Amino acid sequence: MAAVDRRQMVMDAAAKSFSLFGYKATTMDQVAKIANVGKGTIYTFFTTKEELFDEILKAVIQDMKRVVELNIREDVSFFDNLYRGLDALLEFRGEHELLVKLSQEVREFGTPQAQEAMQRIENVVLDYVEKQIVRAEEQGEIVDIDPKIVSFVLLKLYIALSLEWNKQHEALSKEEIKKYVGIFMAEGLAKKR
């Protein structure tokens, strides 16, 4: 078996282990058992569990970026692209077994590596939103504003309406979420005079 195949087998096994057990509970022994290789084979490619985890997280981030690229269109407005991209990213995050497990691990145990991983994922989303804001400013769709602040507020608002609201209330539809993001961010709350 080629070295590349073994490396990929180790990566696949590690991704499975991290998805099932989380960062904290995954061991190199488990990964070796799932990959059906000796533990020494893992160390041929990765010196530590952290290095292996980092490589898997990089692959997840690349997948996220591809999901966004598939949903962005140059011929639509800033807000349309924003909604399309955020919907795709949040759906990806909510369905990806590793990200679901890491979110759970952060809530239950506060594992620093899981927290750092989820922060890296959030940074990818913030980077996407920030780029959309800069593009919208350049095209005159929105006022000149600090893209870092706006991307942060937009993401937190979107997460609050799509995930947090559901914990105590009936879930909002995607159209309702878009409506409220539009009211708060595009139109503002002040009455027009």
Rosetta blueprint (number, residue, H / E / L):
1 M L
2 A L
3 A H
4 V H
5 D H
6 R H
7 R H
8 Q H
9 M H
10 V H
11 M H
12 D H
13 A H
14 A H
15 A H
16 K H
17 S H
18 F H
19 S H
20 L H
21 F H
22 G H
23 Y H
24 K H
25 A H
26 T L
27 T L
28 M H
29 D H
30 Q H
31 V H
32 A H
33 K H
34 I H
35 A H
36 N L
37 V L
38 G L
39 K H
40 G H
41 T H
42 I H
43 Y H
44 T H
45 F H
46 F L
47 T L
48 T L
49 K H
50 E H
51 E H
52 L H
53 F H
54 D H
55 E H
56 I H
57 L H
58 K H
59 A H
60 V H
61 I H
62 Q H
63 D H
64 M H
65 K H
66 R H
67 V H
68 V H
69 E H
70 L H
71 N H
72 I L
73 R L
74 E L
75 D L
76 V L
77 S L
78 F H
79 F H
80 D H
81 N H
82 L H
83 Y H
84 R H
85 G H
86 L H
87 D H
88 A H
89 L H
90 L H
91 E H
92 F H
93 R H
94 G H
95 E H
96 H L
97 E H
98 L H
99 L H
100 V H
101 K H
102 L H
103 S H
104 Q H
105 E H
106 V H
107 R H
108 E H
109 F H
110 G L
111 T L
112 P H
113 Q H
114 A H
115 Q H
116 E H
117 A H
118 M H
119 Q H
120 R H
121 I H
122 E H
123 N H
124 V H
125 V H
126 L H
127 D H
128 Y H
129 V H
130 E H
131 K H
132 Q H
133 I H
134 V H
135 R H
136 A H
137 E H
138 E H
139 Q L
140 G L
141 E L
142 I L
143 V L
144 D L
145 I L
146 D L
147 P H
148 K H
149 I H
150 V H
151 S H
152 F H
153 V H
154 L H
155 L H
156 K H
157 L H
158 Y H
159 I H
160 A H
161 L H
162 S H
163 L H
164 E H
165 W H
166 N H
167 K H
168 Q L
169 H L
170 E L
171 A L
172 L L
173 S L
174 K H
175 E H
176 E H
177 I H
178 K H
179 K H
180 Y H
181 V H
182 G H
183 I H
184 F H
185 M H
186 A H
187 E H
188 G L
189 L L
190 A L
191 K L
192 K L
193 R L
